[in-house]
Structure formats: structure tokens, C-alpha cells
Amino acid sequence: CPFLASNLTLAIPIIAAILLFFVMSCLLQTSFTDPGILPRATVCEAAALEKQIDNTGSSTYRPPPRTREVMINGQMVKLKYCFTCKMFRPPRTSHCSVCDNCVERFDHHCPWVGNCVGRRNYRFFYAFILSLSFLTAFIFACVVTHLTLRSQRSNFLSTLKETPARYPLLVICFFSIWSILGLSGFHTYLVASNLTTNEDIKGSWSSKRGGEASVNPYSHKSVIANCCAVLCGPLPPSLIDRRGFVQSDTVLPSPIRSEEPACGAKPDASMVGGHP
């Protein structure tokens, strides 16, 4: 960087610093933003759902059906029941096995950012990989330019001996740029089609599983409209109550009175984190 700044232009380190700042800010926003986690149903909500499903009024336990069907833009969409969160998942919602939460518009769980990518942080994730592609390509171009300018003063082998640290950096950038550009291109296709990685892998709206291809009900039939809907739409508020009490999944009998607390009653002050 000092060599290029002195021999070419001072704009090179400035551009690199701006790209690095943008990459790190998008990475932090992706990692620390709630991806769209849906709160789990309370004991009373789960019991009310079971009563709603059990139309016979029998007191015996009967597991709820796994799916429900809703109509979205003329397309029949199945809603699956989540036995962990005890609710029917909204459209495009999936349960993450790593985070153990249902996430709205679930795309995938990214181990590199340590968070799920969903409805509330997908735009930050897309900006992260897109800016990272520009940064990697910029570094690769700078390394090639640096080796080319120094090779004009001496031969190429002498330049590699004088600057041995540039050679592994060149190799790393060369192989990294293709994977990052491929990932950016894949998510650009998903944004333009208003699809998620989860839907594309499962073939929800295609014939990948050998079935009949169906129309994506979430597509706006336009690339520009899909991009605006995914990247420029209003950011929904987080549904996580970060300061609330975690209710227990089971109702423990009181040693003083045997009756159960009424639904909707406030938890006792001693119940923090779901444990007495």
C-alpha cells in the first residue's frame, strides 16, 4: 500500500479503507441483528391451539396435524406445525436447528457470521458479501499492480524474492475471489427472483424433486420490483422481548395450593429464565 500510494495515487489506501469499513459494518449488522425470530407459544397459547384442532372435544391427547393450507396469490402454500415452538409456522418460516428458533423468511444459518440470515438481516448479509467481493477484487488488483510495477525495475523472480509476502497473498486472493463472486452471484439471482436459499435448495417452486413446477407466489413478476421488495422494503420490528421474563414450559404444582395459575397471569418474580 505505501508503494502504490507513492508511485500511483493516494486514492488507493483511501478506497481500501472505505471498502474495509463498509465490509466490517455490514458484517456486524448481520451478526448482531435479530434475523426475525418468532417467539414460542406460551403454555396457554399451545393449549388453545390444541383445543382448536381437537374438534371432537375429547380429553385424550391427540397430536395436531403437521400441515395447514393457505392461499397466497392464487398459490396453495402449506404451513408446517413446529413441535418445538408449538405453533404453525408462517409462510417462508423455518426452524433453525442450530439456533433452535423459528425464523421469518429463513434463508440459511451462516456459521461465518454466527447468526441466521432471515427477514430482518438479509439485506445486511447481501451488502456484506457484495462489498466483500469488491474488496477482494480490489486487493487482488493492487497486488498484481504492485508486482507488475516492481517487475519493471527488475525481473519477476527477483521481485518475488524481494517481496515474498506478496506471493501467498496473491494466491489467496485469486482463489478466494471466485468463491466470493460465485456466492454474490447466487444471492443476486435469489434477490432478483425473490427466493431464499432454503427454497432454492428444497426446490419449493421448481421441479427439482421430480414434481410439477409451481409459480413462486412471492415474486412480483419483475426483477426491479423483487430487488426493491427484498432490499428496500420497510424493516419489520423485532418480536423478541429482551427484557421480559421467560415463562416455564411446564406448570409446576404449588406446595401451598394445588390449583394451576390462570392463563395470562404475570410470572412470579422468582421465575427468571424459566427456572424457579
JOWO-V721462 format. One line per field, one symbol per residue. psi: psi as a letter, one per 30 degrees, with the letter a starting at -180 (. if undefined). A space follows every 50 residues. Layout:
psi=???
This chain:
psi=eeeeeefdlffefeeeeeeeeeeeeeeeeeegkkfhkkklkleeeeeeee eeeiffgkfkkkkllfllklkjhgkkkkkkkjfefhlkklkgklkkfefh lkkkhkeljjfffhlljaefgeeeeeeeeeeeeeeeeeeeeeeeeeeeef ffelleeeeeeeifffeeeeeeeefeeeeeeeeeeefeeeeffhlleeee efhehahfgfakklkjffkggkeeeeeeeefglkjllkgkjfglkjkkfk jkkkfekfklklkfkkllffjkggk.
